[in-house]
Amino acid sequence: MARPGGSDTVPVAREAPARAGGRIDIVGLSRAAMRAAFEQAGLPERQASLRAKQIWHQIYHRGITDFAAMSDIAKSQQSWFAERFAIGRPDVVEHLVSTDGTRKWLLRTPDGQDFEMVFIPDSDRGTLCISSQVGCTLNCTFCHTGTMRLVRNLTAGEIVGQVMLARDTLAEWPRPGESTVRYAADGRMLTNIVLMGMGEPLYNFDNVRDAMNIVMDGEGLALSRRRITLSTSGVVPMMARAGAEIGVNLAVSLHAVTKQVRDEIVPLNRKYGIEQLLEACAAYPGANNARRITFEYVMLKDINDSDEDARELVRLIKRYKLPAKVNLIPFNPWPGAAYECSKPERIRNFSNIVFEAGISAPIRTPRGRDIMAACGQLKSASEKKSRAELDREAAAQPAAG
C-alpha cells in the first residue's frame, strides 16, 4: 500500500522564523553562544561571561522563565535582558491525561506550528517522548504522524523546551529557597527521554545534537545519556555520526524483515535497505550487551507477524552479531488506518520464538490509546491553512474605518 510522493525523503525543512520584536530566545543556545549573544547586544566581555553563567544556572537548574525572578541580576539589568532576550517554552494548546496516567500535550511554536509530546509514567520510571520536527516526511504507512506533511525542523530550543515544559507541569524544579541539590538527585518523575515523537531525529541532526548536549550537560538539565534513546527509521549515513556526537541509546524502527514488506510499510527502506541498516547498527559506537540496540517492531495482522518472520528476525540479529532487544508493539489504530493489530496469541507466539533464541522480545503494553497518545498515533489536531488561504481571507475582510 504505497503512499503518493515516492520513497526519496526530503530531509531539509524550513527553519523557524525570528521571534516578533526581534528578541532572541536563549533556550537551546550553548553557553558560548549565549555569552556571544550577550556581547553582541552590548555587554562587555567579562560581564557577558558572568551573566551567561548565572542565567544558564537559573534557566536549567531552577526553571526560571522571567528575568525579573533572577535575584542575582540587578533590577536595572533584568529589564535590559527582558527587552532583548526571551526564555522560551512551547505554548500549550491542549493537555490531555489518559485513564492510565499518560499525558499528551498539543504544543505550538511562536510561528504557529503545532506538534505533540507525551509523558508515560511507570512505577520505576517516567518517560518523556519528544518530537524533533513539525510533521514527518517518511510516510510510514502504519503511522498516523506519517500522514502529515513536513512543515519544518524544531529548533534546539524548541526540543529542549519540551523537556523543560514537562518539568514545569510535573513541578520538578526547586522551589524558591530550596537547594538545587534536590533537582540533581534521583527521585524525579521524569527519568527518561525518547526521541520517538513527531519527525525523524536524524533529519534534524544538528538541532537534536545541540538540544541533547544541553539535556545531558551536568550544568544543564543533567540527565544521563544512558537514559536517553534516539529512534530512527534508518537514516544510515547519519547513524555513525549520531553515535559519535550524541552517544545516546539507539532504537531502530525495523517493523519488517523482508525487503518487500519493509519497502511497503517503511518506504525509507527503498533508499537504505535492511542489510545497510543492520550493518550500520553493528558499527554503532558504544553498542554492547549493556547498551543494546532496541528494534521497534509494530505487529500488523497478516503483514509481518508470522512464525517465519520471527525466525528471520532472529537470523538477521545473529548474522550481524547485534547486541539487541526487540520491542513488540501492538498496532495502535487511528482513523483511516489500513491495518489491523495482530491477535494477542499471534504476538505471544512471535515473542516466544525470539525469546527462545536468546533475544529479549517483550510485548509493549499500549499506553494512552484513549487520548491518541500511543505509539504511531501522534498527529497534530489542528489543520494548517496555506499562506494563500490566509491572504485571501485577509483580502476579503472589510476595510477598517
N, C-alpha and C positions, 0 to 999 in steps of 0.2 A: 504494500500500500504506500507507494511513493508520494511525497508531497510535492506540489509545484515549487519550482525555484531551483531544482538541481541540488547536488551534494557539495559543491565547492563553496564552502562557507566564506563569509566576509568578516575578517577579524577586526577591521577598522571601523569604529563608530565615532560619531562626532563627540567632541569634548564638551564639558559643561561650560555654559556662558558665565561671564563675570557677574558677581552679585550687584544688585541695584545699589546705587550710591557709591560704587567703586570700593567698598570695604573688602579687605582681604580676609578670607576665612582661614584662620591659623590652625584649625584642627586638621591633622593629616600632614602638616609640614614637619620635616625633620628639625632637630634642634638648630642645625646650621642654617637651614632655610628660614626658620623663624627669626633667628638673630639677624640674618641678612635683610629680611623684610623690615625689621625694626630700624636697621641702619638706613635703608633706602628711604624710610619715612621721615628720617631726620635725627634719630638718636645717635649720639657719639658711640664709637665702637665699644668701649668698656661698659657703658651703661646699657647698650643693646644686649651685650653678652649676659650681664647680670639679670636684666629684665626677662630675657628669654629663659634663663634657668628658673626664675621664680614663677613665671607664668606657665611654663611646662609642668612644673610640680602642681600648681593649682588646678590645671586642666585635667591631668591624667591621674593624680593621686587623690584629689579632693572632688573632682567632678564639677568644678565651678564653671558656670556659663556666663557670668556677668563680671566685668572688670571691677565694678563698684563693690563686689564682695571680696576682693583680694586685699586683705588688710596689710600686706607687706609692700603695697604700692601706694605712694602718696595720692591723696584725693585729686590733686591737680593733674596728676599723670593718668589717673584712672579714666577721666573724661577724654584725655588726649588719645588713649588707646581705643576707647569705645567709638570715637569718631572715625578711626582708620581701620579697625580690625573687628572681626566677628568670631565668636566661638560657637561654631555651628552644631546643630542637631537636625536630623531629618524631621520634617513636620509629620505628626501622626494624624492620618485621615481617619483611620479606624483601628480599633484594638479589640480583638475577639479572644475570648477564653473558652476552650473546649471543656466538655464534661470530664475529660481525663486530665485537665490541668494544663494542656498545651496552649500556648498563646500565639496568636498571629497578629502582626501589625501590617497595615497598609500604610506605607510611608510616601512622602512627597518631597522632592528636591526643590531648591529655591526657584528653578526654572519650570516647575510644574510637572515634572515627570514622576510617575508612580512606580513603586517596587515593593517587595514584601520581605518580611523577616519572621522567623519562627523560633520560639523557645520551647524546649521539651524537657520538663522536669522528671527526674527519676529519683529513686531512693538514695542512690550513691553519687549522682552527678546531675548537672543541669547543662544541656547542650543548646547553644545558640546557632541556628542555621542562618547564615547571612548571604546576601546577594552581592554579585560583583558587576552586574550590568543591568540596565533597564531593558527588559526583554531578552531575547536569545536568538541566535542565528543558526542553531544546529539542527532544528527541525526533527528531533527525535519523535517518532510517530506516536509513542505511548505517553508522552509528557505534555501536560497542559501548557506549561511555560513555552514549549516548543511551537505552540500555535501563535505566539506573539511575534511581532516584528522586533528587530533590534533597534532601539532608539539611540542609546549612547552608553558609553562606559560610565560607571560610577567613579568618582574621584577617590583618591586615597582618603580624604577627609570624610566623604560620604560612607566609605566602607568602615573606617574606624568609628564614625558617628553612630553606626548601628549598635556596636558593642557598648558605647557609652550611653546610648538611649536605653538599652536593656538594663544596664546598671542603674540608671535613673529609676526605671519602673520597679526594679527589684529592691530598691533602697540599699544598694551595696556600696555607697560612698561613705566615708567617715562623717559623722555628724559634727556640727560646729563644736570646737573644743576637744574633739576626740582625736587620739593619735592615729597617724596613718599606718601604724604597725598592724592594726586590725585589718586594714584593707589588704595588706600584702600577705596575710596569713591564710591558711586553708580554712574551709568552713563556709565559703561563699556559695550561693545557689548556682551562679553561673561559673561552671568549671571548665567547660569545653566549647570550642568553636569549630564549626564545619562550614567550609565554603561550598555549600551544596544548594544554595538558593537560586535565584534567577541568574542566568548567564553562565558562560564558560570562563572560569578564572584565568586560564592561560591565554585567552584572547584579550585580557586586560592586565597583562603581566606586570608592568611597571607599577601601576596603582595598587594592585594586590600586594606586591612585594613591599612597597613603601608602607602600606597600611599594616601589614603583619609585622614589620620591623618595629613599629610603634607598640603594637599589641604585645609583642614578646620582650620589649625593652624593659629591663629591671627598673628603670626610672620612668617608664611609660605605664602601660596597663599591666605589665608584669605577669603575663600568662605564659607558661612553659610551652615551647614548641612541640613537646610531646602531647600536649592537649589540644593541638590544632590539626585539622585534617583538610587538605585541599583535594577536591574532587574534580577530575577531568574526564571528558568523554573520549580523550585520546588524541590530544594535540601533540603528537610525537616530537616535533622539533623543539618544543619548549619544556619537555619533561626533565631533561638533564639540568637545564638551567634553573628550573624550579627547585630541584634538589640541592643545587649548589648555592643559590642565592636566597632561598627561603628556608628550605630544610625541614619542612613540617611533614607530618604523615601524609601518605598518598593513598587516595581512593580512586578507583577507575570504574567508570560506568561501562561494564562489559556487556551484559544483558543477552549475549548470544555467543555461540561457539563455532558457528559456520559463517562463511562469507555471505552466502545467500541471505540468511536471516538477519545478520548484523547490518548488511547493506540496506535492508528494508527498514529496520527499526532505529538504527543509529547511522544516518546517511554519511557521517564523517568517515565511516569505515571505507567508503569508496575512495577516499583520499589517503588515509593511513590505515592499512589493513591490520587484521588481528596479529599476524606474525610480527609486523613492525612494532605494534603496540606492546606486545609481550616482551620483545627484545628490549624496548625502552624501559619496561618495568624491571627487567632483570638487571639493567645498568643503573637503576635509580640510586643515587647516593644515600647511604645510611640505611637502606633496606636490609633487615636481618630478622632472625626469629623473634627478637624482642620488639622490633618495629616492623610488623608485617604489612604488606600491601593489602588493602581491602578491595576486593572485587564486588561491585554492586551488581545484583542480578535480579531484575524485576520478573516475576513469574506470570507469564502470559499463556492462557489456556490454548493448547494445541499449536503453539508457536515455538516455544523454546524450553518446554518443561518435560521432555521425555526422559526415560532412563538413558537412552543413547546420548542425549545432550549432557546429562550429568557425568557419564563416563568420559565423554570427550573433554569436558571441563577439567576433570581430574588429569587426563592425559596431557593436556596443554600446560597445566600448572607444573606437573612433574617434568615435562620435557624441558621447560625453561628454568627449572630448579628455583621456583619462586617461593620466597617466604610469604605465604599468603593465607588469608582467610576470605570466605565468601559470605556476604550478607544476602540472604534470600529475601526479597521484598515482595509481599503480595501486592499485586497490581491495585492501585487506588483509582477508582472510577472518577470520571469527570464528564460533564455534559458533552455529548458528541463523540466520545471515545469509541474507537473501532475494535477495542479488545475487551476480553473478559479475564478476570483473575482465575488462575489455576485452582482446581479444587484442593481443599486442605490436605486430603490424603495424598494427592499427587505431589504437593510441595513437600510433605513429610518423606515420601519415597525418594525424591530428588536429594533432600538433605541427608538422608541416611546413606545413600551411595557415596556422597562426597565425604561424610564423616568416616565411613568405613575405610576410606583410602588414606585416613590420617590427616585430613584437612578440615579445619573448623568451618561449619556451614550453618550458623544459627538462622532461624526464621525470625525476621524482624516483626515485632508487634506493631501494627498500624497505629499511629497516634494522630489526633486532631482531624480525623476524617470529617467530623460533623461541621467543622469550620473551614473545610478545604485547605487544611494546612499540612496534609500528609505528603509523603514523597511523590513527586510528579504532579501535584495538584496546584502548585502556585501559579497564579496568573492575576495581574492587577485587575481589579474590578472595574475601574473606570476606563472608558474608551477615549483616546485622544483625538481631538479634531485637528485636521491639517491646517497649515498656515493659510492656505487659500480659503478654507471654510471660515476661519476666523476673520479674514479680511472682508469676505462677502457679508458676514453678519454685521461687521462694524460699518460697512458702507450703507447697509440697509437701515441703520438706526437714524431716527430723525435728528436733524441738527439742533444743538442746544441753542436756546435763545429766548 
